[in-house]
Amino acid sequence: MDVRLLIPELFEKLSLIATCGLIGVLVPPLRNRLLGVGRPRDIAVVVIFGLLFSMWGSSMGFDWLGHHLNLRAIGIMIAGILGGPRAGALTGVLGGGFYVLRFHPEGFPWDLAASVLDGWLAGSMSVRRERMFVGWRVLSGAAVVQVPGLVVTAAGIAFNGANPVVALPSLAVQLAGVAAGVALFINVALVVISRQEQAVALVEAQATANEMSLAALRSRLEPHFLFNALNTLRATIRRDPEQARTLVSDLADLYRYLLHHPNDASVINEVEHACAYLAIERARLGDDRLAVQTSVDDSVRDARVPALLLQPIVENAVKHGITPKQGLGKITIRASDLGDRLRIEVEDEAEGPSHGPSTKGSGVALKTLRKRLTQQYQGEARLELSSMDRGTLVTLELPKEPEMVGEPA
């Protein structure tokens, strides 16, 4: 073969090896072995994959300088690295036997012995000196492992009456090609796995952030709100036992809701949860200080929304819109159907002048809510605040998701 065509020929084969590395990532047992977490039965898949790879390397060989230059050892060594010495030796027997029977009968038993040595040594070194096959060190590791097998191959050349010195350039190219192929396969596969793991980690981090935001809402509601609710209940028991019983029921509903809806809920359950919260606040402020009105379209009652979507909004409405004013305050909750989107509005308005200094929140609750919505809907949700003559209007627009089936009350 013309030496000028040798390099393009090898590069073509190495590109196919890189493609095999990508394919290997898609096979779960191979992926497991690459990550070092495979089960014993995965080794059978490793042997089959290594054998097919070795057969391909054999069929791509050609004669040069008195030696049949081929890359069959790539598949054999990969099987050894991923499956251990037994898997490497078995693949060497099968792959070497195929090569001898199909392409190089005069190489028996030398080429068969060289193949077994390649697989067994690769497997042994991967177990005893694992660092040899980490990163691009696998390039030198694969080169070292081949030396005994190539010595056996050179002995076979001499036994058949040829001069092994003449074949040294061909043997050196084979050593370099196999080492490069093994290194390329291992590293391409690990790079793809690393990218996949990073993507999974990002998704998990976003999910964790959502859960932490929800947990922050729960922890924020539980301590101070429960304290205020119990104080209100204590003050109501003697004055109005019937109202006290209603408050206990509202409080129970409120905390049962927290337990039953860790991630999402229907629109109607969110509205009922907000009303239970407002009922306790109305008892605390007085019936003449807070009125609540709701309007929910039938077509969106069961649409799914994030849990505790309304609680921080109505809490802000009470704290910053109703409590500072002296007169009657009203909170209106509306949910309407916009076709493929859902609109939820919370409006607060209060009469009379302020009876204390104006309280403006830091916006942490709504900022956290915006972040939750952005993470869950990838920017498709909208939250806006509008100043009204006597209060504030909060408008939420979300993609309308499927109805929930069998949701707990």
N, C-alpha and C positions, 0 to 999 in steps of 0.2 A: 504494500500500500504506500502511496506517495505520502511522505511525511508532512507535506503542506496541507493535506486533507485531514491529518490526524487530529489537530486541535479543534477544528469545527465539528468533527465527528464526536469528540468527547464532550464538547459543550452542548451539543444536541442531546446527548444521553443524560448529562447532568440536569438539563432543564426538565426532562421527563422524570428524573428522580425527584426534583422539587415538587412536581405535580403529584407524584406518589406520596410525598410527605403530606401534602394537603389532603389527599384522599385518606391517608392513615388517620388523620385527626377525626374524620367522620365515622370511623369504625370504633364503637365504644370500647371493645376489649383492648384494641391497640392504644387508644387514648388512655385507658386505665394504666396500662403498662408503662406508657411514657411518663405518667404522673407518679409511678411507683405504688399504685394502690390496687393493682389488678388482683383478680381472684385466680386460683389454680386453673380453672377451666378456660380462662382467657389465653393460656399458653397455647392451647390447640389452635386458636385463631392466629396467634403470633407465628406458629410454625407454618401454617398454610400460607399466610401472607409472605413470610420470608421465602418459602419455596417458590411461589409464583414470581416473586421479585428475582430470585436466583435464576429461574428458567428464562425470564426476560433477559437478564444479563448474559446468559449463555447464548441466546439466539442473536444478540447484538454483536457477538464477537467476530473477529477477523484475523487472518494470518499476517504476521509482520515480524520480520527478522527471525524466522524459524520458530516462532512461538505463536500459539493461538491466543491473542490478547482478548480477554473478556472480563466482564464485570459481575460474574455470578456471585463473587464473595460479598457483594453489597447486601443482598437479601439474606445470606447466611449469617453475616455478622450482625445485622439488625435483629434477626431472630435471637441470636445469642445475647445481645445487649438487653433486649426487652424481656426475654424469657429465661435467661440463665444458661449455664453450661449444657444441661441436658437438651434443652430446646435447641441450642445452637448446634450441638453435635448431631441431633436427629435431622435438623434441616440440612446440615452438611452432608449427611449420608444420602438424603433424598435429592438435594440439589446437585451434589457431586455426581451421584449415579446418573441423573438425567443428562448432565453435561457429557459424561464419558460415553454413555450409550448413544446419544443423539449426535454429538458433534466431534468428539475426540476419543475414539475407541483405543487408539494407541497410547493414550495417557493413563490407562488403567495399570496398576492401582494407585499411581502417584497422584494424579489429580483428585481422585476420590479421597485419599489420605489428606491432601492439602485442604480440601473443603471441610473435612471433619475437624482438622486442627483449627481452621479459621473460626468455625462456629463455637467450638469448645473453649478456645482461648478467649474469644470475645465475651462469652458468657461468664467465664471464671474471673476475668479482669473487671467486669462490670459489677460483680458481687464483692470481690476482695478490695478493689481499688476503684470505687464508684466515681471518684473525682476525675478519673481519666476520661470519662465520657460526659463531662459537664461542660456546656458552652462549646467554644471552638477548640478546647483541648481534645475533643473527640477526634479531631483531625490527626494529631500526633499519636493518640491512642490507637486509632484504627491502623495507622501505618506500622506501629510497633507490633501489633497483633498479627499482621500479615507475614512478617519476616520468616517465621518457621515454615509456614505453608509454601512460601516462594522458594525457600531452600529445598524443600521436598520436590517442588515442581522442577527446579533446576537439576536436581538429581535424576529425575525422570527423563529430562531432555538428554542428559549425558548417557543414561542407560540405553536410550534409543539410538545412540550413535551420533548425535549432533553435538555441536560445541555450545555449551551453556553460556560461554562468555559472549558469543555473538548475540544471544537472546537477552543479555542484561538490559539494554535500553528498553526493550519491549516489556520486560518484567518490571522495570522501574516505573514506566508509564502506567502499567496495570496497578502497581502499588499506589501511586499517586491518585489515579482515577477512582479506585475503590475507597481510599481514605476520604477523598473529597465528596464522593457520593454518600457515604455513611454520615459524614459531618453535615452535609447539606440536608439530608433527610431528617436527621434528629433535630437540627436547629430550626428548620422551616416549620416542622410540626410543633415544636415548643413555642415558637413565636406566635403561631396562630392560636394555640391554646392560651397563651398569655393574654393575647388581645381579647379572646372570648371571656376569659376570667375577669379582665378589667371591665368589660361591658356588663357582665353579671354583677360585679361588685358595685358598679355605679347604680344599677337598677335597685340592688338591695339597699344601698345607702339612701336612695331617694325614698324607698318604702320605709326604711327606718326613720328618716326625717319626718315622713307623714305620721308615723306612729308616735314619735316624740312630740310632734305638734299637738296631736290629739290627747296624748297623756298630759301635756302642759295645760290644755284646756280643762281636763278633768281635775287636775290637782288645783288649778286656779279656782274652779267652781267649788270644790268640796270643802276646804277649810273655812273660808270667810263666809260663804253663803250658808253653810250648815249652821255656823255659829249664829248668824242673824236670824235664820229660820227658827231655830230652837228658842231664841229669845222672844221672837214674835209669838210662837206657840205658847210659851209660858205666860205671856201677858194676855193671851186670848182665852185660855182655859177657863178662868173664873168669869170673865166678862161675857163670853159667848161660846159655851161648850159645843154647840152644833158647828159653828165655824171652825173651832179647834179640831173637830173630827175631820172636817173637810180638808183642813191644812195638813193633817197627818196623812190623809190619802194622797194629796197632791205631792207631798214630800216623798212618799213611798214610790209613787209613779215616776217621779223625777229620777231617783236613784236606781230604780229597776231599769229604766231606759238606758242609763249609762252602762249597765251590765250587759244588756241584750243587744246593744248596737255598737260593737267595737270599731267598725269601719264605716258602714254606710246605713242608710235608713230611707224609708219612703217620705215623700213630702208631707203627707198628712201626719205621720208620726213625729216629724220634726216640728210641725206647727203645734201639735198637742203638747209636745215637750216644752216648747216656748211658752205656751199658755199656762202649763203647770208652774213653770218658773215665775211667770208674771202674777199668777194667783197668790203666791207667797209674798211677792213684793207688794201687791195691792193690800194684803193684810198688814204688812209692816208699815206702809205709808198711810193707809186709810182708804176706805171705799170712795171717799169724795176726792181723792187725789189721783186715781188711776183708773182708766177704762180701757178695755181691750176689745178689739174688733178684728175678725178674720174673714177672709174671702179666698176660697181655694177652688179653682176650676176642677170639675169632675175628671177631666181628661188627664190631669197631672197628679191626682191624689196619690197614686202608687208609683210614680216615677222615682228613681233612685237618686239620692243626693248624699254628699258626705255627712257623716254623723256629727252632731253638735255644730251644724252650720249656722243655725239661727241664734244659739245661746249667747255667743259673745256680742252679737248685734243688738239683741233686746236688752242685754245687760248694760251696754253702753247707752242705749236709749233711755233706760231708767236712770242711770247714774248721771248722765250729762244733759239729758233733755227734760226729764220729769222732776227729779228730786230738787234741783235748784229753784224751780218756780213755785209760787204760792198757790196757784189755782189748780183747776182740774187739768190733768194731763191725759192724753189718749195715745195709745199705740195701736197701729193698724198693720196687720200682716196680710199681704196679698200674694197669691201664687197663680200665674196665668200661663196659658199655652201659646207659644209662638211658632208652632209647627215642629221643626226639628230642634227647637231650643225652649228653654224653660226660664221664665222670669219670676223672681221672688222679690217683693218690696217690703221693707219695714219702715214705716213712717211714724215719727213721734212729733207731737205738738202739745204745747202746754199754755195755759192762760195765766195772766197776771205777771207782775214783775218778779225778779229774782229776790229770794229772801236771804241770800248769802253771796259770797264771792263766786264768780263764774268758775266752774270746774271744767277744765279741758283735759281730756285724757292724753296719755302719751302716744296712743295709737298702736300699742303693742298687740292688742287682741286682734284688731283688724289687719295689722301687718302680718301677723301669724296666719290669719285666715287667707289673706291674699297669697301667701307662700304655699299654703296647702292646696289652694285651687290651681295655682300655676303648675305645681308638681303633678297633680292628679289629671288635669285636663290639657297639659302641654300648651298653655297660653290661650286656650279656646274659651276660658271663662272670663267674665268681666264683673268687677265690683266697683261701684261708683257711689260717692257721697254728694248729695246736693243740699244746699241750705234753702230752707223754706221760710215763709214769713214768721212762723211761730215754732219752728222745729227743724228737723233734718230728715231727709229721705235717703235710705240706703237701697240701692238697686243691684240685684244679682242676676246675671244671665249666664246660664250653663247649657252645655249640650244635653239634650234630653236622652237619658239612658233608659234601658228596658225596665219594665215594671218588676217589682220584687214578688216572689212567690213564697207563701208560707212564712212571712216575716212575723216574728213574735211581737205581741202588742207591748 
